[in-house]
């Protein structure tokens, strides 16, 4: 163990809120629906079942009732559904976060929204200005395209904002409705995996500047790391049919090749080592990704227990997932005061984001 110095806090996180669409289905019901959908194709249903079972997801929330997905014949219709449901769950998540923090909409100075599953102009944050009754002078920052890394990256960008405005409060909202990106005609392995792995939901994080003296874990430092020439590892192929998944088998290798070095360098810059970290808030990218994290970071089997549970209970919600893990850690598994934590996620680019916390 090192004797770490005490980095100065740049922000704090008094609360995280969450919201899910009301439709929830266990994995057996979803698997049955996909079998029916693809029964007319030259398709091996045993392969579908094997892929769905291997992701270890027990059930997922969906933006729509199962039978309503048959009505989505175009990308435009799916995106219209995204705009409607994203406002519903997004507003609920923000209200939940503010209530947990003991704040109101009048306390919000900046609203940052992240998503990779739908597009809108006016953007989601603009539509929530009216729905939530936010002050007209609230600064809005919509961010699209960061994918799974955007939850952790959003905390970093919210922290950047309150470092510049230490007496203010920023709210980060992640809304991901992955089911509305369904590609029925795509029987590739990546799409079959995606239909078993990704779910729907929203999470909001309240980030307060240092002068607000808010409770909650303190943000001590953040770091972004981009890996050159890795654009083909993960993302979307966008066509007239909407968002087609790009999901390379190299994703776990990205973790193995890069994450330990990134984490060690980040911690060393603040006088810390991995043994100094009491809590790991990691994005539940899937079983192989989590196994690679455990191996690469040399973590105790219980270190990612909250992350594994989130994967089983609701699936991978892209940028929302790491925020759900943070919320559960804060509410039910809070580390000892003064101990250190790391929030980490990886995503399209390919890239990683790291956030150092002090509890």
C-alpha positions in Angstrom: 0.0 0.0 0.0 1.2 3.5 -0.8 0.7 6.5 1.4 -1.5 8.6 -1.0 -1.6 12.3 -0.9 -5.0 14.0 -0.8 -6.0 15.4 -4.2 -8.4 18.4 -3.9 -12.0 17.7 -4.8 -13.3 19.3 -7.9 -16.9 18.4 -7.5 -19.3 16.1 -5.6 -22.1 13.8 -6.6 -24.9 14.1 -4.0 -27.3 11.8 -5.8 -28.0 9.5 -8.8 -31.6 8.9 -10.0 -33.0 6.3 -12.3 -36.1 5.4 -14.3 -37.2 2.5 -16.5 -40.0 2.0 -19.0 -42.9 0.1 -17.4 -42.5 -2.9 -19.7 -40.3 -5.6 -18.3 -39.8 -9.1 -19.7 -37.7 -12.0 -18.6 -35.2 -13.4 -21.0 -37.3 -16.5 -21.8 -40.2 -14.3 -23.0 -37.8 -12.2 -25.2 -36.1 -15.3 -26.6 -39.5 -16.7 -27.5 -40.5 -13.5 -29.3 -37.2 -13.5 -31.3 -37.7 -17.2 -32.3 -41.1 -16.3 -33.6 -39.8 -13.3 -35.4 -37.1 -15.2 -37.2 -38.9 -18.5 -37.7 -39.6 -17.8 -41.3 -35.9 -17.2 -42.1 -33.2 -19.8 -42.8 -32.1 -19.6 -39.2 -30.8 -21.9 -36.5 -32.8 -21.2 -33.4 -30.4 -23.1 -31.2 -27.7 -20.6 -32.0 -29.9 -17.7 -31.0 -30.7 -19.4 -27.7 -27.0 -20.2 -27.0 -26.0 -16.6 -27.7 -28.8 -15.2 -25.5 -28.0 -17.6 -22.6 -24.3 -16.7 -22.8 -24.8 -13.0 -22.1 -26.2 -14.0 -18.6 -29.0 -11.4 -18.7 -32.1 -12.4 -16.8 -34.5 -9.8 -18.1 -34.8 -6.3 -19.5 -37.0 -3.2 -19.6 -38.3 -2.3 -23.0 -39.5 1.1 -24.3 -42.7 -0.5 -25.8 -44.8 -3.5 -25.1 -43.5 -6.5 -27.1 -46.5 -6.5 -29.5 -46.0 -2.9 -30.4 -42.6 -3.4 -32.0 -44.4 -5.0 -35.0 -45.8 -1.6 -35.8 -42.4 0.0 -36.3 -41.8 -0.4 -40.0 -39.4 2.5 -40.5 -36.5 4.1 -38.7 -38.6 7.3 -38.5 -41.3 5.5 -36.6 -38.8 3.9 -34.2 -37.2 7.3 -33.6 -40.5 9.0 -32.9 -41.1 6.3 -30.3 -37.6 7.1 -28.9 -38.4 10.8 -28.6 -41.7 10.1 -26.8 -40.4 7.5 -24.3 -37.0 9.3 -23.8 -38.9 12.3 -22.5 -40.9 10.2 -20.1 -38.1 8.3 -18.5 -35.6 11.1 -18.8 -37.9 13.5 -16.9 -38.5 10.8 -14.3 -34.8 10.1 -13.8 -34.0 13.9 -13.4 -36.8 14.4 -10.9 -35.7 11.3 -8.9 -32.0 12.5 -8.8 -33.0 16.0 -7.7 -35.3 14.7 -5.0 -32.6 12.4 -3.7 -30.2 15.3 -3.6 -32.7 17.6 -1.8 -32.7 20.0 -4.7 -35.4 21.4 -7.1 -35.4 22.2 -10.8 -34.6 25.8 -9.8 -31.2 24.6 -8.6 -30.1 23.3 -12.0 -27.6 25.4 -13.9 -26.6 23.0 -16.6 -28.2 20.0 -18.2 -26.0 17.5 -20.1 -27.7 14.7 -22.1 -26.0 11.7 -23.5 -27.4 9.0 -25.8 -26.6 6.8 -28.7 -30.0 5.3 -29.5 -32.1 8.2 -30.8 -31.8 11.6 -32.4 -33.9 14.8 -32.0 -33.8 18.4 -33.0 -34.9 20.2 -30.8 -32.7 18.0 -28.7 -33.9 15.9 -25.7 -32.6 18.5 -23.3 -34.6 21.2 -25.0 -37.8 19.2 -24.8 -37.1 18.5 -21.1 -36.7 22.2 -20.4 -40.4 22.6 -20.9 -41.4 19.2 -19.4 -39.5 19.8 -16.2 -40.0 23.6 -16.0 -36.2 24.4 -15.9 -35.1 28.0 -15.8 -34.7 29.5 -19.3 -31.0 30.4 -18.6 -30.0 26.8 -18.0 -27.0 25.8 -20.2 -27.8 22.7 -22.4 -25.2 20.3 -23.8 -26.5 17.4 -25.8 -23.9 14.7 -26.6 -24.5 12.0 -29.1 -22.4 9.1 -30.2 -20.1 8.2 -27.3 -22.0 5.0 -26.6 -21.2 2.9 -23.6 -18.4 5.2 -22.4 -20.8 8.2 -22.2 -22.0 7.6 -18.7 -18.5 8.0 -17.2 -17.5 10.6 -19.8 -20.7 12.6 -18.9 -19.6 12.7 -15.3 -16.3 14.1 -16.5 -17.9 16.7 -18.7 -20.3 17.7 -15.9 -17.3 18.0 -13.6 -15.5 20.2 -16.1 -18.5 22.5 -16.1 -18.7 22.9 -12.3 -14.9 23.4 -12.1 -15.4 26.5 -14.2 -18.5 27.4 -12.1 -17.9 26.0 -8.6 -21.0 27.5 -7.1 -23.3 25.8 -9.6 -25.0 22.4 -10.2 -25.0 20.4 -13.4 -27.2 17.4 -14.1 -26.1 14.6 -16.4 -28.9 12.6 -18.0 -28.4 9.4 -19.9 -31.3 7.9 -21.8 -30.7 4.7 -23.8 -33.6 2.9 -25.5 -31.6 0.2 -27.2 -34.7 -1.9 -28.2 -35.7 0.8 -30.6 -32.6 0.1 -32.7 -33.8 -3.5 -33.5 -32.7 -4.7 -36.9 -35.0 -7.5 -37.9 -33.3 -8.3 -41.2 -29.9 -8.7 -39.6 -29.0 -12.3 -38.6 -25.3 -11.6 -38.0 -23.7 -12.8 -34.8 -23.2 -9.2 -33.5 -26.9 -8.4 -34.0 -28.0 -11.7 -32.4 -25.8 -10.9 -29.4 -27.2 -7.3 -29.2 -30.8 -8.5 -29.1 -30.0 -10.6 -26.0 -27.7 -8.1 -24.2 -29.1 -4.5 -24.5 -32.0 -3.0 -22.6 -33.7 0.3 -22.0 -33.6 2.9 -19.2 -32.4 6.2 -18.0 -30.2 7.6 -15.2 -29.4 11.1 -14.0 -26.5 12.3 -11.9 -26.4 15.5 -9.9 -22.9 17.0 -10.0 -22.3 20.0 -7.6 -19.4 22.5 -7.7 -16.9 22.6 -4.8 -18.5 25.7 -3.3 -21.8 24.0 -2.9 -20.5 21.8 -0.1 -22.8 19.0 -1.1 -22.7 15.5 0.4 -21.8 12.4 -1.6 -18.6 11.1 -3.2 -16.1 13.8 -4.3 -14.7 13.8 -7.8 -11.0 14.2 -7.5 -9.9 13.7 -11.1 -10.9 12.5 -14.5 -9.2 11.2 -17.6 -10.1 10.4 -21.2 -8.0 7.9 -23.3 -8.4 7.4 -27.0 -6.9 4.4 -28.8 -5.9 5.3 -32.4 -7.2 3.4 -35.4 -9.8 1.4 -33.5 -13.0 2.9 -35.0 -14.1 -0.6 -36.3 -14.3 -2.2 -32.8 -17.8 -0.9 -31.8 -20.4 1.5 -33.1 -23.2 1.9 -35.6 -23.5 1.4 -39.3 -26.1 4.0 -40.1 -28.4 3.3 -43.1 -32.0 4.0 -44.2 -33.0 1.2 -41.8 -31.5 3.0 -38.8 -28.7 1.9 -36.4 -27.0 -1.3 -37.3 -24.7 -2.7 -34.6 -21.0 -2.9 -35.0 -19.7 -5.2 -32.3 -16.2 -6.7 -32.8 -15.0 -9.8 -31.0 -12.0 -7.6 -30.1 -13.9 -5.6 -27.4 -12.6 -7.8 -24.5 -9.1 -7.6 -26.1 -9.3 -3.8 -25.8 -9.9 -4.2 -22.1 -7.0 -6.7 -21.8 -4.6 -4.6 -23.8 -5.3 -1.2 -22.4 -7.3 -0.8 -19.2 -4.7 -1.9 -16.6 -2.1 0.5 -18.0 -4.6 3.3 -18.2 -5.8 2.8 -14.7 -2.3 2.5 -13.2 -1.0 5.6 -15.0 -4.1 7.6 -13.9 -3.8 6.5 -10.2 0.0 7.0 -10.2 -0.5 10.7 -11.1 -2.4 11.0 -7.9 -0.2 9.0 -5.6 -2.3 5.9 -5.7 -2.2 2.3 -6.7 -5.0 -0.2 -7.5 -4.7 -1.6 -3.9 -5.8 1.8 -2.7 -9.1 1.6 -4.5 -12.0 0.4 -2.3 -14.8 0.4 -4.9 -14.9 -0.2 -8.7 -17.9 1.2 -10.5 -17.6 -0.4 -13.9 -19.8 -0.5 -17.0 -21.4 -4.0 -17.5 -20.4 -4.5 -21.1 -21.0 -8.2 -21.0 -19.6 -11.3 -19.4 -16.4 -11.5 -21.5 -15.8 -7.8 -20.9 -16.2 -8.1 -17.1 -14.0 -11.2 -17.0 -11.3 -9.2 -18.9 -11.7 -6.3 -16.4 -11.4 -8.7 -13.4 -8.3 -10.3 -14.9 -6.6 -7.2 -16.2 -7.1 -5.2 -13.0 -6.5 -8.2 -10.8 -9.7 -7.7 -8.9 -11.2 -9.8 -6.1 -14.2 -11.8 -7.2 -16.5 -9.5 -5.2 -15.1 -6.3 -6.6 -17.6 -6.2 -9.5 -20.5 -7.8 -7.7 -22.8 -4.8 -8.2 -21.8 -4.6 -11.9 -22.6 -8.3 -12.5 -25.9 -7.9 -10.7 -26.9 -5.0 -12.9 -26.1 -7.0 -16.0 -28.2 -9.9 -14.8 -31.2 -7.8 -13.8 -31.5 -5.2 -16.6 -28.9 -6.0 -19.2 -26.4 -3.6 -20.8 -28.0 -0.1 -21.1 -25.1 1.4 -23.0 -24.2 4.8 -21.3 -26.9 4.4 -18.6 -25.5 1.2 -17.1 -22.4 2.5 -15.3 -24.6 5.2 -13.7 -27.0 2.5 -12.4 -24.0 0.8 -10.9 -22.9 4.1 -9.3 -26.4 4.6 -7.9 -26.5 1.1 -6.4 -23.0 1.6 -4.9 -24.1 4.9 -3.3 -27.3 3.5 -2.0 -26.5 0.0 -0.8 -22.8 -0.6 -0.9 -21.3 2.7 0.1 -17.5 2.3 0.9 -16.0 3.7 4.1 -15.7 7.5 4.3 -12.3 8.7 3.0 -11.8 5.6 0.8 -11.2 5.8 -2.9 -13.2 4.6 -5.9 -12.9 4.5 -9.6 -15.6 4.8 -12.2 -14.7 3.4 -15.6 -16.3 2.7 -18.9 -15.1 2.0 -22.5 -16.9 2.6 -25.8 -16.8 3.5 -29.5 -13.7 5.2 -30.7 -12.3 2.9 -29.1 -11.7 4.7 -25.8 -11.9 4.7 -22.1 -13.0 7.1 -19.4 -11.8 7.2 -15.8 -13.1 9.1 -12.8 -11.4 9.1 -9.4 -13.7 9.4 -6.4 -13.2 9.9 -2.7 -16.1 8.6 -0.6 
